[in-house]
Structures are given as C-alpha cells and as structure tokens.
Amino acid sequence: MENIIAKAVIGTNSWGGKMYGKAVRGSYVEDSIIKEAMAEAEKQGLKIYDLARDYGLGKAQKMIGEFGTENIILSAKYTPFTHYKKNCVRRSLEKDLSDFKRDYVDIYWLHLPTDIEQHLNEIIELYNEGKIKHIGISNFDLEECKLSKRILDNAGIPLYGIQNHYSLISREWEKNGLIDWCKENNISFWAWAVLEEGMLTDPRVKTKFSLMKLYMNRQKKKMHDLYRVMIAISKRHGITVPQVAEAYCVNKGIVPICGCRKPNQVRELAEAVEVKFSSKEMQLLEKTADLSGAKVLGHDLFRFAVLKKRR
C-alpha cells in the first residue's frame, strides 16, 4: 500500500455554521470561500484534510462531502466517548463514509486511548476490509503508543502516525521521548494547535473577540520577547509570524495541522513548509519560548475524557 507522505495538513475544526464560527472562532467564513481555499490547496499540492465527527459542531464532515472528496486525502477519527461496545467503530465509520460520499477513508485515528486493544481490533477488521487505508492514534502518551504499535505489529499492520498537541510553546512530547520514538520507528507525528488558537500569530494584527481568544489574550502579555524574536525571524525570511510557528514544526520533522478556511491561509501554509531555519534560529526560538512562561491549554488537554480501565 502506498504510504502517505505529509508535509502539512489542512484542519477543519474551524469549519462550521455562523453561530459556531463567530462565537468560538471569532468570525464566520462562507462555504464559497472555503471551496476557494480547497481549490487553492489542490493547486499548492496540499491534499490532506483532517476531520472528526464533532468538528464544526458536526458540520465539517458534511461540508467536505458536499464540496467533493475525489482528489483529496481524508483523515478521520473515531472518538471513544464510552467504553468499547461491539461494532461501535464500524457504525461510526459508516456514518463518516456516508458524509464523505466515499467507500474508504485514507487515514483513520483512534482519537483517545480508551479500551485501546478492543477499539484497535475493530479498526483492524475495517482495515482488512479495505475501508481504512492507514491507521493512526491521537492524544496517546508514549506507553500507550508502544502498546498500540505492538497490537498493530501482531496484525502485520504498520502504525502510520501519532496526532498530538505540539507547538513552539508546548513541546512536552519532544521532551518526554515520544517524538524521538516516532522517528526511530518511522511513524509520522502530526501536531494540532501549532498556532495555539492565535497565541502564535502576529500580536500587531487586531482580531475579533472569540471564546478561544479570551484565555489566550491573557497569556500573550508574557510573550513579548518571543514575539520580538518571531517578528525578527519573519522579516529575515520574508514570511509572516504565523508562518514562523508553522515552519518551526516542519523544521523539527513534525507535520503541522492548520485550520485553513481562506485561500491566503492555504498559500501561507504551503510557503511555510518550504522555509529552512538555521540551528541558531531554532535554538533562539526555543530558548525564548521556554523563558516566556506562557501557559497553554496543555499537551494532554483531553486526558479527562479517557475512561478508566474496567475491572
């Protein structure tokens, strides 16, 4: 089976209706603009879209199915909100495929490490039926990743990737060895929230109020020195401040997932993946980020949703 090599991924968590867009994301983008962004993505060679059933309060998957999925790579997820029940993954995937108007998904992720073995075994069944082309896991710690790999190895199936929170100011998965483990085992590491919901964008650019920005704006006050460094690097390379955060991930060998709703955001992401930073620039970014003391929502933000093992 042909491997999927990802440089960057277009996230769809910010897609959705007017109320969701304005309240949670600060602005609503019309469907026609998102269609233009998808056309630009095809032009730029960015073909991977990351989805989940709850993105955009359930609208994102239906949107992409309506827009057309013939020429794109679909990354979707099963989120175990309850303990494993027979055929729970199958039923969820069938709904996904109905939304996508396709008979398979390119990459399918177990979204939380609840009842890992049971859920993965059902995902393996769907893989063997051809409904899933690659298997990944999301929001797993290192030991959970190792367990998942053993389960898949026993079935003769490679673990395609890990999808966790990572950014310039949230590098715990690097510090605790998970990213090195991925590299040693040829497992792709995808990072969500690489812009930290706006914290790692240009502080000089005014943005509209949103629930996401309310918390982040309090943390921005701690990041004056980091912004200064990011602005200087952006000028040196002729890019924007958000592109510095995106390119930083790429320079670490990490695949950034970025919410793109507009054509210019797609172009910026495509440009960012080609930017090469010097080792001095990378070290300066990391040192300044560490000294800022800014707190993000957490690399293990969703651990509260992981159900305890049954006795």
N, C-alpha and C positions, 0 to 999 in steps of 0.2 A: 504494500500500500504506500502511495506517495506521501512523504512527510510534508507537513505544513510548516514552512519557514516564515515566521512572523517578525517583521521589523517594528511595526506599530499596529494597534488595533483601535477601531472606532467603537467607542462605548455608546450605549443607547439609554442609559439610566436617566438622562435628561430629556429624552423624548416624552411626549405625552400631551394631554389636553391643556386648555388655557389656565384652569384653576391650579393644576399641579405646577405648570411652568412658572406662573407668576409668584405663587406663594413659596414654593420650595426652591426654585432655581432663579427667581428674580426677573424672569422675562419669559414670554411665550414666543415660540418660533413656529410660523405656519408650516403646514405639511409641504407646501410647494417649495419652500426654502430648503427643507430637509432633503427633498428629492434632488434639488440642485446640488446639495452637498454630496449626495451619493453619486451623482454623475461626475463631480469633481474628483471624488475618491477613486472611481474607476480610471479616470484619466491619470491620476497620480500613482496608480498601482497599489492603492490601499484597498484590499478586498475583504478583510476580515471584520465582521461585526459581532460584538459581544452583547448577548441578551440574557434576560431571565424573566420568568413569568410575572414578577412584581414590578419590573421596570416601567416607569411612567404610569404607575398605578394600574398596571396590566395592559396598557395601550401599546407599548413599544413593539411587542411581537406582532400584533395585528397590523400595525403600521407598515412594518418591513415586508410582511406578506403581501400587503396591498401594493406596495411600491415595486415588488418583484425581486426574487432571490436567485434568478437563473445564473448570474455571473458573479456571485459573491460567496464567501466562505462564512458559514454560520457557526457561531459559538453559543451554545445554550447550556442551561443548568437545571439540575433537579435540586430543590431546596427541601431538606427533610425537617419540616416543622413538627412532625410527630415521629414516634418510633416506627421502625420498619413494619410495613404490612405487605403481604404478598401482592405483587402487581402494582404497587404504588408508583414505582418509577415508570413502568410501562404506560400506565394511564396518563401520567403527566407528559411523557414524551409524545404520546399520540395527540394530545392537545397542542403541544408545540408544533408538531409536523402539520397539523391542520391549520394553525396560524400561519406557518411559513409557506403553506401550499407546496410542500416537498415530501418525499418519502424517506429522507435521511437527514441527519444533522452532521456537520463536519467534525465538530469537537463538542463533547458533552462532559460537563463537570459535575461532580458531586459537591454541592455548594457548602455543606457543613459536615463535620466529622461525627455525625450521629449514626450509630449502628453501621459502622464502616463496612464490615465484611458482608452483611446482608444486602446493603444497598449496592455495593460494588458488584456482587454476584449477579444481581438482576441487570445492572448496566452491562456486564459481560455477556449475558444472554442476548441483549439487544444489539450489542456489538457483533456477535456471531451471526445474527440475523441480517446484518448489513444496514441496520437503521442508525448506527453510530459508527463513524469512521475513526475517531480518535477519542481517548478517554483522559480526562484531567480531574484534578481535585482543587478545591478552593477553600481558603481560610483554615488550612490544616497546619499544625505545628510539625516540627521535624520528625518526631517519633511516629506521628500519625501518617506522615508522608512515607516513611520507611515501611510501615505496616501495609499501606496501600500498594506500594511497589511490589512487596512480596506476594500479595494476593493476585495482582495482575501478572507477575512473573510466572506464577504457578499455572496461570491460564494461557501462557505464551503470548501475552499482550503487553506491549510497551506502555509505560506511563508517559503520556505526551507532555503534560505540563502541570505547574502549580500556579494558581492565581490568588495572590495575596496582596494586602495593602503594603505599599512601599513608595517612598518619596525621598527627596533630599533631606527632609527633616523627620523621617520615620524609617530608620534603617535597621531596625531590630532583627529582621530576618537575615540580614547580612552578618550582623554581629554574633548571632547565635548559631551560625553554621549552615543554615538551610540553603542559602543561595550557593555556597560552595558545594554542598551536596548535590544540588541540581546540576551544576556544571560538571561535576565528576561523573554523573550518570546520564549526561546528555539529555537532560529534562529542561524544557523551556520554562522560564519564570516570567509570568505576566504580572504587571503591577497595576492595581487600581488606585485611584485618588492621587495620582502623581502631581497634580496641581493643588492638592489639599483643599478642594472645593473653593478655590480662589485665593488661598493664602499665598501661593507661589505664583501669583500674577503681578502685574506692574502696579505698585501702590499709588502711582501718579494718575492712574486711569480710574475715573469715577464709575461705580457700578450701582445698580438699583438694589434696594433692600430685598433680602430674602431670608428665610429661616436659616438656611445654610450659612449665610454670611454673618449672621448675628453673633455666633460664637467665635468665628474666625477673626472678626474685626478686633476683638479684644486681644487676641494673640499677636496680631500684626504689629502692635506697639513694641513688642520685644525684638522685632526682626529688622530694625533699622540698618544694622551693619550688614546683615545678609542681603537685604535689598540693594544696598550700595554695591556690594560685590557682584550681584547678579546683573545689575544695570551696567556696570563697567564691562563685564564679560559679554553682555548682549551687544554693546556698542562695538567691541573689538571684533565680533564675528558678524555684525550686521544682521542680528536677529532680535526678536522680542524677549522680554523677561520670561513669559510662559515657555517659550522655546528653549530657554536655558534649562528649565526644570525638566522638560521632555528629553532634551539632548543628554542631560546628565544621566538619566536612566539608561539610554541607549549606549552611552559610553561605558556603563557598568555591565553591559551584556544583558540588560533587562528589557523586556518588551513593555512599553507604556500603553495603557488603555486610556484614551482621552475622549471625553464626550464632545463630539463634533456635530453641531446642528446647522452650521453655515459653511458655505464654500471656502471662505477665507480661513476658517479654523482647520479645515482639511488640508489646505495648502501649507499652512504653518506647520502642521504635524509632519507632512511629507518632507518639508525642508529640514525640520529638526532632526530627523533620523539620520541625516547625512552630515551633521555637524560633528567635527572632531575637536575635543578639548585636550589641552596638554595636561600632563600629570600634575603640573603646578596648579593649573586652574581647578582641577578636580579636588586636589588637597585643600585649596583655599576655600572652595565651596563647602566642603565637609567640615572643616575646622570652624568656619564662621557659623554654619548651621548648628553645630553642637554647642557653641558658646551662646547662642541666642536664648536657649532655654524655652523656646516656644513649645507648647503642648498641643498635640493634635488629638483626634478622637481615639487613636490607638491602633497599633498594628493588629491587635487581637479584638477589635471592636465587637465582633459578633460572637464571642465566646459565650455570652449569656444565653444565646439561643441553642447551644449544643446540649442536648439532653444527656443526662447521666445514664450509664450503662444499667440495663435491667439486671436485677439479682436473680 
